[in-house]
Amino acid sequence: MPVLVASDLDRTLIYSSAALALTMPDARAPRLLCVEVHESKPLSYMTETASQLLAELGDAALFVPTTTRTRKQYQRINLPGPPSKYAICANGGHLLVDGVSDPEWQARVNARLADECATLDEVRDHLMATADPLWVRKHRVAEDLFAYLVVERELLPDDWVKELAVWAENRGWTVSLQGRKLYAVPKPLTKSAAMNELARRTGADLTLAAGDSLLDADLLLAADKGWRPGHGELADAGWTAPTISALPERGVLAGERILRELLRESQTPR
């Protein structure tokens, strides 16, 4: 029976240059591998050691990249190791099988969203009406499923974020601030639901997960074991649970540590 590993990508396994947290002396910095290029520019990295660990993990377990990214954003990532048969995109809105969105899953997700929460149009209109152009750089809708803003963090009022979170909660949505992106996501749209569906389909008898943000909490809790790095929303909140390992490492070295833990657990006899 396979081990299924569902891991978040950004700031969990892969890192932008701003998120690397290379606090060691330059001469001791790890060698980096670029795993994403966008508009002809390098965008995301992992350490070379992490890339080797990921390749080994792909042989030891069913590795499922699990991301809030849209399908288009995900497909520009070039991860080391064997190609993943499955991937979870748009925070669980799309379950990719050999790179193609599963229509049955997509229909189930859309039905739940229609039944259980306010419409995307209502949330998008509220964001447009209340977000100040002084600190908003971009308004975006992802896959017609959720919305996000690209903001100037140093100008973003904490009170506005808290008020938005309460407003969204009353309409069946949740708010997550990750770096310069503020997400508004329907509560039924979860990574955990997609992971559980894949576990059912594949007959996995052990599920492992990793993630750093509020949008990863349900995924970590749904897995048999989970890991979070020493940075991100979950670390900032001191969030943990009995099955979660809170790691001290921050930045790109956290990604390396997470892969070591996932690989070790995948190879442990059960």
PyRosetta script that sets phi, psi and omega in degrees:
from pyrosetta import init, pose_from_sequence

init()
pose = pose_from_sequence("MPVLVASDLDRTLIYSSAALALTMPDARAPRLLCVEVHESKPLSYMTETASQLLAELGDAALFVPTTTRTRKQYQRINLPGPPSKYAICANGGHLLVDGVSDPEWQARVNARLADECATLDEVRDHLMATADPLWVRKHRVAEDLFAYLVVERELLPDDWVKELAVWAENRGWTVSLQGRKLYAVPKPLTKSAAMNELARRTGADLTLAAGDSLLDADLLLAADKGWRPGHGELADAGWTAPTISALPERGVLAGERILRELLRESQTPR")
pose.set_psi(1, 134.5)
pose.set_omega(1, -172.9)
pose.set_phi(2, -76.6)
pose.set_psi(2, 157.4)
pose.set_omega(2, 167.1)
pose.set_phi(3, -93.9)
pose.set_psi(3, 129.7)
pose.set_omega(3, 179.2)
pose.set_phi(4, -106.2)
pose.set_psi(4, 124.6)
pose.set_omega(4, 179.1)
pose.set_phi(5, -114.6)
pose.set_psi(5, 113.2)
pose.set_omega(5, 177.9)
pose.set_phi(6, -109.7)
pose.set_psi(6, 110.9)
pose.set_omega(6, -177.2)
pose.set_phi(7, -124.0)
pose.set_psi(7, 135.2)
pose.set_omega(7, 167.9)
pose.set_phi(8, -58.7)
pose.set_psi(8, 158.9)
pose.set_omega(8, -178.0)
pose.set_phi(9, -106.5)
pose.set_psi(9, -69.0)
pose.set_omega(9, -172.6)
pose.set_phi(10, -64.6)
pose.set_psi(10, 125.6)
pose.set_omega(10, 179.9)
pose.set_phi(11, 65.2)
pose.set_psi(11, 14.7)
pose.set_omega(11, 170.5)
pose.set_phi(12, -121.4)
pose.set_psi(12, -57.8)
pose.set_omega(12, 175.5)
pose.set_phi(13, -108.4)
pose.set_psi(13, -31.1)
pose.set_omega(13, -179.3)
pose.set_phi(14, -123.7)
pose.set_psi(14, 151.9)
pose.set_omega(14, -169.5)
pose.set_phi(15, -139.8)
pose.set_psi(15, 135.8)
pose.set_omega(15, 170.0)
pose.set_phi(16, -71.4)
pose.set_psi(16, 166.5)
pose.set_omega(16, 179.9)
pose.set_phi(17, -60.4)
pose.set_psi(17, -33.8)
pose.set_omega(17, -179.3)
pose.set_phi(18, -71.5)
pose.set_psi(18, -20.0)
pose.set_omega(18, -175.2)
pose.set_phi(19, -104.1)
pose.set_psi(19, 2.8)
pose.set_omega(19, -174.3)
pose.set_phi(20, -64.5)
pose.set_psi(20, -33.7)
pose.set_omega(20, -179.0)
pose.set_phi(21, 55.3)
pose.set_psi(21, 55.0)
pose.set_omega(21, 178.8)
pose.set_phi(22, -85.4)
pose.set_psi(22, 81.4)
pose.set_omega(22, -174.7)
pose.set_phi(23, -89.6)
pose.set_psi(23, -7.4)
pose.set_omega(23, -179.4)
pose.set_phi(24, -79.7)
pose.set_psi(24, 166.1)
pose.set_omega(24, 173.7)
pose.set_phi(25, -56.1)
pose.set_psi(25, 146.3)
pose.set_omega(25, -175.5)
pose.set_phi(26, -52.3)
pose.set_psi(26, -40.4)
pose.set_omega(26, -176.0)
pose.set_phi(27, -67.1)
pose.set_psi(27, -17.6)
pose.set_omega(27, -179.4)
pose.set_phi(28, -104.5)
pose.set_psi(28, 4.6)
pose.set_omega(28, -179.9)
pose.set_phi(29, -65.8)
pose.set_psi(29, 143.4)
pose.set_omega(29, -179.1)
pose.set_phi(30, -71.2)
pose.set_psi(30, 151.8)
pose.set_omega(30, 173.1)
pose.set_phi(31, -70.8)
pose.set_psi(31, 137.8)
pose.set_omega(31, -173.9)
pose.set_phi(32, -112.6)
pose.set_psi(32, 146.9)
pose.set_omega(32, 174.7)
pose.set_phi(33, -115.2)
pose.set_psi(33, 127.1)
pose.set_omega(33, 176.6)
pose.set_phi(34, -77.6)
pose.set_psi(34, 126.7)
pose.set_omega(34, -178.7)
pose.set_phi(35, -118.3)
pose.set_psi(35, 3.5)
pose.set_omega(35, 177.2)
pose.set_phi(36, -152.0)
pose.set_psi(36, 131.3)
pose.set_omega(36, 174.5)
pose.set_phi(37, -121.6)
pose.set_psi(37, 134.4)
pose.set_omega(37, 179.4)
pose.set_phi(38, -135.0)
pose.set_psi(38, 127.1)
pose.set_omega(38, -177.8)
pose.set_phi(39, 51.6)
pose.set_psi(39, 45.8)
pose.set_omega(39, 175.5)
pose.set_phi(40, 67.6)
pose.set_psi(40, 15.5)
pose.set_omega(40, 179.8)
pose.set_phi(41, -123.0)
pose.set_psi(41, 140.0)
pose.set_omega(41, 175.9)
pose.set_phi(42, -64.2)
pose.set_psi(42, 138.4)
pose.set_omega(42, -173.2)
pose.set_phi(43, -126.1)
pose.set_psi(43, -42.1)
pose.set_omega(43, -175.6)
pose.set_phi(44, -131.5)
pose.set_psi(44, 150.2)
pose.set_omega(44, -173.1)
pose.set_phi(45, -138.8)
pose.set_psi(45, 160.8)
pose.set_omega(45, 163.6)
pose.set_phi(46, -141.1)
pose.set_psi(46, 164.1)
pose.set_omega(46, 177.8)
pose.set_phi(47, -72.0)
pose.set_psi(47, 158.0)
pose.set_omega(47, 177.4)
pose.set_phi(48, -62.0)
pose.set_psi(48, -36.8)
pose.set_omega(48, 177.3)
pose.set_phi(49, -63.2)
pose.set_psi(49, -42.3)
pose.set_omega(49, 178.2)
pose.set_phi(50, -61.8)
pose.set_psi(50, -38.3)
pose.set_omega(50, 179.5)
pose.set_phi(51, -63.0)
pose.set_psi(51, -38.7)
pose.set_omega(51, 177.1)
pose.set_phi(52, -66.8)
pose.set_psi(52, -40.8)
pose.set_omega(52, 178.5)
pose.set_phi(53, -64.0)
pose.set_psi(53, -39.3)
pose.set_omega(53, 179.3)
pose.set_phi(54, -65.4)
pose.set_psi(54, -38.8)
pose.set_omega(54, 177.0)
pose.set_phi(55, -62.2)
pose.set_psi(55, -41.4)
pose.set_omega(55, 177.8)
pose.set_phi(56, -66.3)
pose.set_psi(56, -39.4)
pose.set_omega(56, 179.8)
pose.set_phi(57, -63.1)
pose.set_psi(57, -37.3)
pose.set_omega(57, 179.0)
pose.set_phi(58, -63.5)
pose.set_psi(58, -25.5)
pose.set_omega(58, 176.6)
pose.set_phi(59, -86.0)
pose.set_psi(59, -26.9)
pose.set_omega(59, -174.4)
pose.set_phi(60, -91.8)
pose.set_psi(60, -20.4)
pose.set_omega(60, -174.4)
pose.set_phi(61, -149.1)
pose.set_psi(61, 170.6)
pose.set_omega(61, 172.5)
pose.set_phi(62, -86.6)
pose.set_psi(62, 101.2)
pose.set_omega(62, -176.8)
pose.set_phi(63, -88.7)
pose.set_psi(63, 125.9)
pose.set_omega(63, -177.8)
pose.set_phi(64, -120.7)
pose.set_psi(64, 102.8)
pose.set_omega(64, 173.1)
pose.set_phi(65, -58.2)
pose.set_psi(65, 133.0)
pose.set_omega(65, -171.3)
pose.set_phi(66, -134.0)
pose.set_psi(66, 112.6)
pose.set_omega(66, -166.9)
pose.set_phi(67, -143.1)
pose.set_psi(67, 155.8)
pose.set_omega(67, 171.3)
pose.set_phi(68, -83.4)
pose.set_psi(68, -9.5)
pose.set_omega(68, 178.6)
pose.set_phi(69, -59.6)
pose.set_psi(69, 152.6)
pose.set_omega(69, 169.9)
pose.set_phi(70, -69.6)
pose.set_psi(70, 167.3)
pose.set_omega(70, 178.5)
pose.set_phi(71, -59.7)
pose.set_psi(71, -42.0)
pose.set_omega(71, -179.4)
pose.set_phi(72, -63.2)
pose.set_psi(72, -42.6)
pose.set_omega(72, 178.9)
pose.set_phi(73, -66.6)
pose.set_psi(73, -38.4)
pose.set_omega(73, 179.2)
pose.set_phi(74, -66.4)
pose.set_psi(74, -39.6)
pose.set_omega(74, -171.7)
pose.set_phi(75, -72.7)
pose.set_psi(75, -8.3)
pose.set_omega(75, 174.4)
pose.set_phi(76, -89.8)
pose.set_psi(76, -2.1)
pose.set_omega(76, 174.8)
pose.set_phi(77, -83.9)
pose.set_psi(77, 136.0)
pose.set_omega(77, -179.2)
pose.set_phi(78, -119.6)
pose.set_psi(78, 86.4)
pose.set_omega(78, -176.2)
pose.set_phi(79, -79.6)
pose.set_psi(79, 147.9)
pose.set_omega(79, 175.8)
pose.set_phi(80, -69.8)
pose.set_psi(80, 165.6)
pose.set_omega(80, 175.9)
pose.set_phi(81, 90.2)
pose.set_psi(81, -179.2)
pose.set_omega(81, -179.5)
pose.set_phi(82, -64.1)
pose.set_psi(82, 145.6)
pose.set_omega(82, 179.2)
pose.set_phi(83, -58.9)
pose.set_psi(83, 141.3)
pose.set_omega(83, 179.6)
pose.set_phi(84, -80.8)
pose.set_psi(84, 126.6)
pose.set_omega(84, 177.8)
pose.set_phi(85, -65.7)
pose.set_psi(85, -36.5)
pose.set_omega(85, -177.6)
pose.set_phi(86, -118.3)
pose.set_psi(86, 150.6)
pose.set_omega(86, 170.6)
pose.set_phi(87, -149.3)
pose.set_psi(87, 150.1)
pose.set_omega(87, 177.7)
pose.set_phi(88, -113.3)
pose.set_psi(88, 119.5)
pose.set_omega(88, -178.3)
pose.set_phi(89, -120.6)
pose.set_psi(89, 168.5)
pose.set_omega(89, 176.8)
pose.set_phi(90, 53.7)
pose.set_psi(90, 40.1)
pose.set_omega(90, 177.1)
pose.set_phi(91, 59.5)
pose.set_psi(91, 30.5)
pose.set_omega(91, -179.7)
pose.set_phi(92, 103.2)
pose.set_psi(92, -4.0)
pose.set_omega(92, -179.9)
pose.set_phi(93, -71.2)
pose.set_psi(93, -27.0)
pose.set_omega(93, 178.3)
pose.set_phi(94, -129.4)
pose.set_psi(94, 129.7)
pose.set_omega(94, 174.1)
pose.set_phi(95, -109.5)
pose.set_psi(95, 110.1)
pose.set_omega(95, -176.8)
pose.set_phi(96, -88.2)
pose.set_psi(96, 133.9)
pose.set_omega(96, 173.5)
pose.set_phi(97, -121.1)
pose.set_psi(97, 113.0)
pose.set_omega(97, -174.7)
pose.set_phi(98, 53.3)
pose.set_psi(98, 39.8)
pose.set_omega(98, 174.7)
pose.set_phi(99, 85.3)
pose.set_psi(99, -1.0)
pose.set_omega(99, -176.6)
pose.set_phi(100, -116.5)
pose.set_psi(100, 135.2)
pose.set_omega(100, -179.1)
pose.set_phi(101, -67.4)
pose.set_psi(101, 131.9)
pose.set_omega(101, -179.9)
pose.set_phi(102, -74.6)
pose.set_psi(102, 116.2)
pose.set_omega(102, -174.1)
pose.set_phi(103, -67.2)
pose.set_psi(103, -32.9)
pose.set_omega(103, 179.0)
pose.set_phi(104, -64.1)
pose.set_psi(104, -44.1)
pose.set_omega(104, 178.7)
pose.set_phi(105, -65.0)
pose.set_psi(105, -42.5)
pose.set_omega(105, -179.1)
pose.set_phi(106, -60.1)
pose.set_psi(106, -41.2)
pose.set_omega(106, 179.5)
pose.set_phi(107, -65.9)
pose.set_psi(107, -38.9)
pose.set_omega(107, 178.6)
pose.set_phi(108, -64.4)
pose.set_psi(108, -42.0)
pose.set_omega(108, 178.8)
pose.set_phi(109, -62.8)
pose.set_psi(109, -47.8)
pose.set_omega(109, -178.1)
pose.set_phi(110, -61.3)
pose.set_psi(110, -36.0)
pose.set_omega(110, 179.5)
pose.set_phi(111, -66.5)
pose.set_psi(111, -41.6)
pose.set_omega(111, 179.1)
pose.set_phi(112, -64.6)
pose.set_psi(112, -42.2)
pose.set_omega(112, -179.5)
pose.set_phi(113, -63.0)
pose.set_psi(113, -40.1)
pose.set_omega(113, -179.7)
pose.set_phi(114, -65.5)
pose.set_psi(114, -32.7)
pose.set_omega(114, -175.5)
pose.set_phi(115, -85.4)
pose.set_psi(115, -29.0)
pose.set_omega(115, -162.0)
pose.set_phi(116, -115.6)
pose.set_psi(116, -7.0)
pose.set_omega(116, -176.7)
pose.set_phi(117, -153.6)
pose.set_psi(117, 169.0)
pose.set_omega(117, 178.4)
pose.set_phi(118, -63.1)
pose.set_psi(118, 159.8)
pose.set_omega(118, -176.1)
pose.set_phi(119, -75.8)
pose.set_psi(119, 157.3)
pose.set_omega(119, 175.5)
pose.set_phi(120, -59.8)
pose.set_psi(120, -38.5)
pose.set_omega(120, -178.8)
pose.set_phi(121, -60.2)
pose.set_psi(121, -41.8)
pose.set_omega(121, 179.9)
pose.set_phi(122, -62.9)
pose.set_psi(122, -43.6)
pose.set_omega(122, -178.8)
pose.set_phi(123, -69.0)
pose.set_psi(123, -42.7)
pose.set_omega(123, 179.6)
pose.set_phi(124, -62.9)
pose.set_psi(124, -42.1)
pose.set_omega(124, 178.9)
pose.set_phi(125, -62.7)
pose.set_psi(125, -38.6)
pose.set_omega(125, 179.3)
pose.set_phi(126, -65.7)
pose.set_psi(126, -41.5)
pose.set_omega(126, 177.9)
pose.set_phi(127, -62.6)
pose.set_psi(127, -43.8)
pose.set_omega(127, -179.7)
pose.set_phi(128, -63.1)
pose.set_psi(128, -35.3)
pose.set_omega(128, -175.3)
pose.set_phi(129, -79.7)
pose.set_psi(129, -29.1)
pose.set_omega(129, -171.3)
pose.set_phi(130, -109.2)
pose.set_psi(130, -21.2)
pose.set_omega(130, -178.9)
pose.set_phi(131, -78.5)
pose.set_psi(131, 131.9)
pose.set_omega(131, -175.3)
pose.set_phi(132, -83.7)
pose.set_psi(132, 125.6)
pose.set_omega(132, 177.2)
pose.set_phi(133, -56.8)
pose.set_psi(133, -16.7)
pose.set_omega(133, 177.9)
pose.set_phi(134, -60.6)
pose.set_psi(134, -36.3)
pose.set_omega(134, -177.5)
pose.set_phi(135, -121.3)
pose.set_psi(135, 1.9)
pose.set_omega(135, 175.1)
pose.set_phi(136, -98.7)
pose.set_psi(136, 126.6)
pose.set_omega(136, 178.3)
pose.set_phi(137, -97.7)
pose.set_psi(137, -34.3)
pose.set_omega(137, -178.7)
pose.set_phi(138, -148.8)
pose.set_psi(138, 143.3)
pose.set_omega(138, 167.5)
pose.set_phi(139, -107.0)
pose.set_psi(139, 130.6)
pose.set_omega(139, -177.5)
pose.set_phi(140, -137.0)
pose.set_psi(140, 147.4)
pose.set_omega(140, 170.0)
pose.set_phi(141, -117.5)
pose.set_psi(141, 132.7)
pose.set_omega(141, -175.9)
pose.set_phi(142, -109.1)
pose.set_psi(142, 117.0)
pose.set_omega(142, 173.1)
pose.set_phi(143, 56.4)
pose.set_psi(143, 23.9)
pose.set_omega(143, -176.0)
pose.set_phi(144, 56.0)
pose.set_psi(144, 30.3)
pose.set_omega(144, -178.2)
pose.set_phi(145, -119.6)
pose.set_psi(145, -40.1)
pose.set_omega(145, -179.1)
pose.set_phi(146, -149.9)
pose.set_psi(146, 173.2)
pose.set_omega(146, -176.7)
pose.set_phi(147, -124.9)
pose.set_psi(147, 155.3)
pose.set_omega(147, 172.7)
pose.set_phi(148, -151.0)
pose.set_psi(148, 156.2)
pose.set_omega(148, 176.6)
pose.set_phi(149, -114.3)
pose.set_psi(149, 143.3)
pose.set_omega(149, 166.8)
pose.set_phi(150, -98.5)
pose.set_psi(150, 121.4)
pose.set_omega(150, -169.9)
pose.set_phi(151, -125.3)
pose.set_psi(151, 164.1)
pose.set_omega(151, 168.6)
pose.set_phi(152, -90.6)
pose.set_psi(152, 105.6)
pose.set_omega(152, -171.4)
pose.set_phi(153, -59.0)
pose.set_psi(153, -38.3)
pose.set_omega(153, -175.6)
pose.set_phi(154, -69.6)
pose.set_psi(154, -17.9)
pose.set_omega(154, 179.2)
pose.set_phi(155, -102.1)
pose.set_psi(155, -10.7)
pose.set_omega(155, -174.9)
pose.set_phi(156, -71.8)
pose.set_psi(156, 120.1)
pose.set_omega(156, -179.0)
pose.set_phi(157, -72.4)
pose.set_psi(157, 129.5)
pose.set_omega(157, 177.9)
pose.set_phi(158, -60.1)
pose.set_psi(158, -38.8)
pose.set_omega(158, -178.6)
pose.set_phi(159, -62.2)
pose.set_psi(159, -37.4)
pose.set_omega(159, 179.8)
pose.set_phi(160, -64.5)
pose.set_psi(160, -42.0)
pose.set_omega(160, 179.3)
pose.set_phi(161, -63.0)
pose.set_psi(161, -43.3)
pose.set_omega(161, 179.7)
pose.set_phi(162, -64.4)
pose.set_psi(162, -41.6)
pose.set_omega(162, 179.0)
pose.set_phi(163, -65.6)
pose.set_psi(163, -39.9)
pose.set_omega(163, 178.1)
pose.set_phi(164, -63.4)
pose.set_psi(164, -40.5)
pose.set_omega(164, -179.4)
pose.set_phi(165, -61.5)
pose.set_psi(165, -41.6)
pose.set_omega(165, 178.8)
pose.set_phi(166, -67.1)
pose.set_psi(166, -45.7)
pose.set_omega(166, 178.6)
pose.set_phi(167, -58.0)
pose.set_psi(167, -45.0)
pose.set_omega(167, -178.4)
pose.set_phi(168, -67.6)
pose.set_psi(168, -41.6)
pose.set_omega(168, -180.0)
pose.set_phi(169, -55.7)
pose.set_psi(169, -40.5)
pose.set_omega(169, -178.8)
pose.set_phi(170, -70.8)
pose.set_psi(170, -9.9)
pose.set_omega(170, -179.2)
pose.set_phi(171, -117.3)
pose.set_psi(171, 12.7)
pose.set_omega(171, 176.1)
pose.set_phi(172, 81.2)
pose.set_psi(172, 23.1)
pose.set_omega(172, 178.6)
pose.set_phi(173, -120.1)
pose.set_psi(173, 164.4)
pose.set_omega(173, 176.0)
pose.set_phi(174, -130.3)
pose.set_psi(174, 156.7)
pose.set_omega(174, -177.7)
pose.set_phi(175, -119.4)
pose.set_psi(175, 137.5)
pose.set_omega(175, 179.1)
pose.set_phi(176, -140.1)
pose.set_psi(176, 131.2)
pose.set_omega(176, 179.2)
pose.set_phi(177, -107.4)
pose.set_psi(177, 114.9)
pose.set_omega(177, -176.9)
pose.set_phi(178, -128.6)
pose.set_psi(178, 107.1)
pose.set_omega(178, -177.7)
pose.set_phi(179, 62.0)
pose.set_psi(179, -123.3)
pose.set_omega(179, -179.8)
pose.set_phi(180, -96.6)
pose.set_psi(180, 8.8)
pose.set_omega(180, -179.5)
pose.set_phi(181, -112.9)
pose.set_psi(181, 130.9)
pose.set_omega(181, 174.4)
pose.set_phi(182, -111.2)
pose.set_psi(182, 117.4)
pose.set_omega(182, -175.2)
pose.set_phi(183, -100.5)
pose.set_psi(183, 141.3)
pose.set_omega(183, 166.6)
pose.set_phi(184, -119.3)
pose.set_psi(184, 116.0)
pose.set_omega(184, -169.8)
pose.set_phi(185, -130.3)
pose.set_psi(185, 135.2)
pose.set_omega(185, 176.1)
pose.set_phi(186, -62.3)
pose.set_psi(186, 138.7)
pose.set_omega(186, -177.9)
pose.set_phi(187, -60.0)
pose.set_psi(187, -35.6)
pose.set_omega(187, 179.3)
pose.set_phi(188, -70.1)
pose.set_psi(188, -12.3)
pose.set_omega(188, -178.3)
pose.set_phi(189, -87.7)
pose.set_psi(189, 96.1)
pose.set_omega(189, -172.3)
pose.set_phi(190, -131.1)
pose.set_psi(190, 147.8)
pose.set_omega(190, 174.0)
pose.set_phi(191, -68.0)
pose.set_psi(191, -33.3)
pose.set_omega(191, -176.7)
pose.set_phi(192, -64.0)
pose.set_psi(192, -39.9)
pose.set_omega(192, -179.8)
pose.set_phi(193, -61.8)
pose.set_psi(193, -42.3)
pose.set_omega(193, 179.0)
pose.set_phi(194, -67.5)
pose.set_psi(194, -40.0)
pose.set_omega(194, 177.6)
pose.set_phi(195, -62.4)
pose.set_psi(195, -43.6)
pose.set_omega(195, 179.6)
pose.set_phi(196, -62.9)
pose.set_psi(196, -36.3)
pose.set_omega(196, 177.0)
pose.set_phi(197, -64.5)
pose.set_psi(197, -41.8)
pose.set_omega(197, 178.7)
pose.set_phi(198, -68.2)
pose.set_psi(198, -37.1)
pose.set_omega(198, 176.7)
pose.set_phi(199, -61.9)
pose.set_psi(199, -39.6)
pose.set_omega(199, 177.8)
pose.set_phi(200, -64.5)
pose.set_psi(200, -45.3)
pose.set_omega(200, -177.0)
pose.set_phi(201, -66.6)
pose.set_psi(201, -37.5)
pose.set_omega(201, -173.4)
pose.set_phi(202, -94.1)
pose.set_psi(202, -11.1)
pose.set_omega(202, -177.7)
pose.set_phi(203, 72.4)
pose.set_psi(203, 25.5)
pose.set_omega(203, -179.8)
pose.set_phi(204, -61.9)
pose.set_psi(204, 134.3)
pose.set_omega(204, 179.0)
pose.set_phi(205, -103.5)
pose.set_psi(205, -1.2)
pose.set_omega(205, 175.3)
pose.set_phi(206, -145.2)
pose.set_psi(206, 128.3)
pose.set_omega(206, 177.5)
pose.set_phi(207, -117.7)
pose.set_psi(207, 132.3)
pose.set_omega(207, 178.7)
pose.set_phi(208, -122.3)
pose.set_psi(208, 147.7)
pose.set_omega(208, -177.4)
pose.set_phi(209, -146.9)
pose.set_psi(209, 157.4)
pose.set_omega(209, 176.0)
pose.set_phi(210, -145.8)
pose.set_psi(210, 147.4)
pose.set_omega(210, 178.5)
pose.set_phi(211, -177.8)
pose.set_psi(211, 164.4)
pose.set_omega(211, -173.9)
pose.set_phi(212, -121.3)
pose.set_psi(212, -13.3)
pose.set_omega(212, -169.4)
pose.set_phi(213, -115.5)
pose.set_psi(213, 171.5)
pose.set_omega(213, 177.0)
pose.set_phi(214, -56.5)
pose.set_psi(214, -35.2)
pose.set_omega(214, -179.9)
pose.set_phi(215, -71.7)
pose.set_psi(215, -8.6)
pose.set_omega(215, 177.1)
pose.set_phi(216, -98.0)
pose.set_psi(216, -9.3)
pose.set_omega(216, -173.4)
pose.set_phi(217, -59.8)
pose.set_psi(217, -44.1)
pose.set_omega(217, -179.4)
pose.set_phi(218, -64.6)
pose.set_psi(218, -35.8)
pose.set_omega(218, 178.3)
pose.set_phi(219, -63.9)
pose.set_psi(219, -46.3)
pose.set_omega(219, -179.1)
pose.set_phi(220, -63.7)
pose.set_psi(220, -40.7)
pose.set_omega(220, -178.9)
pose.set_phi(221, -71.2)
pose.set_psi(221, -30.0)
pose.set_omega(221, -178.8)
pose.set_phi(222, -76.9)
pose.set_psi(222, -23.7)
pose.set_omega(222, -178.6)
pose.set_phi(223, -79.2)
pose.set_psi(223, 160.1)
pose.set_omega(223, 176.0)
pose.set_phi(224, -65.6)
pose.set_psi(224, -37.6)
pose.set_omega(224, 176.2)
pose.set_phi(225, -142.5)
pose.set_psi(225, 146.0)
pose.set_omega(225, -179.3)
pose.set_phi(226, -140.5)
pose.set_psi(226, 158.1)
pose.set_omega(226, 179.6)
pose.set_phi(227, -134.2)
pose.set_psi(227, 142.7)
pose.set_omega(227, 172.4)
pose.set_phi(228, -131.4)
pose.set_psi(228, 148.7)
pose.set_omega(228, 179.7)
pose.set_phi(229, -78.4)
pose.set_psi(229, 177.4)
pose.set_omega(229, -179.9)
pose.set_phi(230, -85.3)
pose.set_psi(230, 11.0)
pose.set_omega(230, 175.5)
pose.set_phi(231, -128.5)
pose.set_psi(231, 172.0)
pose.set_omega(231, 176.3)
pose.set_phi(232, 98.2)
pose.set_psi(232, 175.9)
pose.set_omega(232, -176.1)
pose.set_phi(233, -57.9)
pose.set_psi(233, -42.9)
pose.set_omega(233, -176.3)
pose.set_phi(234, -66.9)
pose.set_psi(234, -41.9)
pose.set_omega(234, 178.2)
pose.set_phi(235, -66.9)
pose.set_psi(235, -41.6)
pose.set_omega(235, -179.8)
pose.set_phi(236, -60.5)
pose.set_psi(236, -33.3)
pose.set_omega(236, -179.9)
pose.set_phi(237, -87.7)
pose.set_psi(237, -3.3)
pose.set_omega(237, -176.7)
pose.set_phi(238, 67.0)
pose.set_psi(238, 26.1)
pose.set_omega(238, -174.1)
pose.set_phi(239, -73.1)
pose.set_psi(239, 135.1)
pose.set_omega(239, 174.0)
pose.set_phi(240, -158.6)
pose.set_psi(240, 177.4)
pose.set_omega(240, -179.7)
pose.set_phi(241, -159.8)
pose.set_psi(241, 164.8)
pose.set_omega(241, -175.1)
pose.set_phi(242, -56.1)
pose.set_psi(242, -32.9)
pose.set_omega(242, -178.0)
pose.set_phi(243, -94.9)
pose.set_psi(243, 5.4)
pose.set_omega(243, -175.8)
pose.set_phi(244, -105.4)
pose.set_psi(244, 133.8)
pose.set_omega(244, 172.9)
pose.set_phi(245, -101.0)
pose.set_psi(245, 119.4)
pose.set_omega(245, 177.8)
pose.set_phi(246, -92.2)
pose.set_psi(246, 110.0)
pose.set_omega(246, -176.0)
pose.set_phi(247, -87.5)
pose.set_psi(247, 148.8)
pose.set_omega(247, -178.8)
pose.set_phi(248, -81.6)
pose.set_psi(248, -23.2)
pose.set_omega(248, -174.7)
pose.set_phi(249, -65.4)
pose.set_psi(249, 145.8)
pose.set_omega(249, 178.7)
pose.set_phi(250, -123.4)
pose.set_psi(250, 154.5)
pose.set_omega(250, 176.8)
pose.set_phi(251, 70.9)
pose.set_psi(251, -157.2)
pose.set_omega(251, -171.5)
pose.set_phi(252, -61.5)
pose.set_psi(252, -28.1)
pose.set_omega(252, 177.1)
pose.set_phi(253, -69.3)
pose.set_psi(253, -23.9)
pose.set_omega(253, 174.1)
pose.set_phi(254, -66.0)
pose.set_psi(254, -39.1)
pose.set_omega(254, 177.4)
pose.set_phi(255, -60.1)
pose.set_psi(255, -39.9)
pose.set_omega(255, 178.0)
pose.set_phi(256, -64.5)
pose.set_psi(256, -44.6)
pose.set_omega(256, -179.5)
pose.set_phi(257, -64.6)
pose.set_psi(257, -41.5)
pose.set_omega(257, 179.3)
pose.set_phi(258, -59.7)
pose.set_psi(258, -43.5)
pose.set_omega(258, -179.9)
pose.set_phi(259, -66.1)
pose.set_psi(259, -36.1)
pose.set_omega(259, 175.7)
pose.set_phi(260, -60.8)
pose.set_psi(260, -44.1)
pose.set_omega(260, -178.4)
pose.set_phi(261, -66.5)
pose.set_psi(261, -43.8)
pose.set_omega(261, 179.3)
pose.set_phi(262, -62.8)
pose.set_psi(262, -42.4)
pose.set_omega(262, -179.7)
pose.set_phi(263, -66.7)
pose.set_psi(263, -44.8)
pose.set_omega(263, -179.3)
pose.set_phi(264, -59.5)
pose.set_psi(264, -45.8)
pose.set_omega(264, -178.2)
pose.set_phi(265, -67.2)
pose.set_psi(265, -36.6)
pose.set_omega(265, 179.8)
pose.set_phi(266, -66.2)
pose.set_psi(266, -30.9)
pose.set_omega(266, -176.7)
pose.set_phi(267, -93.4)
pose.set_psi(267, -5.2)
pose.set_omega(267, -179.6)
pose.set_phi(268, -73.5)
pose.set_psi(268, 125.8)
pose.set_omega(268, 178.7)
pose.set_phi(269, -59.4)
pose.set_psi(269, 141.1)
pose.set_omega(269, -178.2)
pose.set_phi(270, -119.4)
pose.dump_pdb("model.pdb")
